[in-house]
Amino acid sequence: MAPDADAGKSTVSRSDPFAPLTSQLLPVGDSHEIYVESVGRADGIPAVYLHGGPGSGCQPDHRRLFDPERFHVILFDQRGAGRSRPKAGREDNTLPHLIADMEIIREKFGFERWIIVGGSWGATLALAYAQAHPNRVSGIVLRATFLGTRSELEGAFADVLRRFYPDLSEDFLGVLPPAERAKPLDAYWRRILDSDPAVHGPAARAWHDTERILSEHTSGRVRLDLNSLNSTGALPATPFMEAHYFQNDCFMKPGQLLAEASKLQGIPGIIVQGRYDLLCPPVTSHALAAVWPLSEVRFVEGAGHSLYGPGVRDAVMKAIADLASRVTG
């Protein structure tokens, strides 16, 4: 439950073991307030869950990835996402800001070190945080490794899209004027961030729906509904934050996370990877594991990108439990 603007910290009934122990809007500076909740037992193993997107926000089911009798887990909506304020705020919203917010949260709860869990964009943030503050990380669980690089995005929205969904690729490109199709990603991000609803509306819907199809191993849709792109209904939130981050190379140097993987030395990790993930393919997890000695990749056969693909959620839960035993044993 999101608190009122001035509610501050609240304590929630424990009749549900997955109900938050506390929830609050935490000021982190730059006029941003971060929605933060804690779940589990106050003396449990410290952990933090990082949602994807960027811009999607945490969901109640994310709490259920952790055994409430074993963990003290923190979930929070990143700047501009979910219940954090200002809603959809992109000013003073960069990867270094998110890393600094995590340190504010960690210190607030008095954790010396914590387990970091994140998937897709959450994996990007997890790795960036761990490389910035390795002494604060006891272990890492990743799902669907995304290293925040332009080449990964080109691979998914150009190469993979064209080879696996040629009709969808034509729809995706067809949203753009012919003169902008040579560099479709730049054109999409520019249009999504345009202030004119007639420009950003169709682009945001097309980007969101294409990404959703690529994220599902067996999708119920394989084409864009071109007639709905100019709808006057509510727009999805994530394309705007994704365009902001992707247009700025996720506020990292090219290849930064692989280049600085040596900073993960001594940190154990488990990477859960869907075998048929079209957005974050196995080659990326393999490349990361090759330069991260204490990591292992666990493949989920018959699964794609989504946390809710066959076997993925269970594999993430098992990885969290196994890693916790490793770091506390």
Order of alpha helices (4+ residues) and beta strands (2+ residues): beta-beta-beta-beta-alpha-beta-alpha-beta-alpha-beta-alpha-alpha-alpha-alpha-alpha-alpha-alpha-beta-alpha-beta-alpha
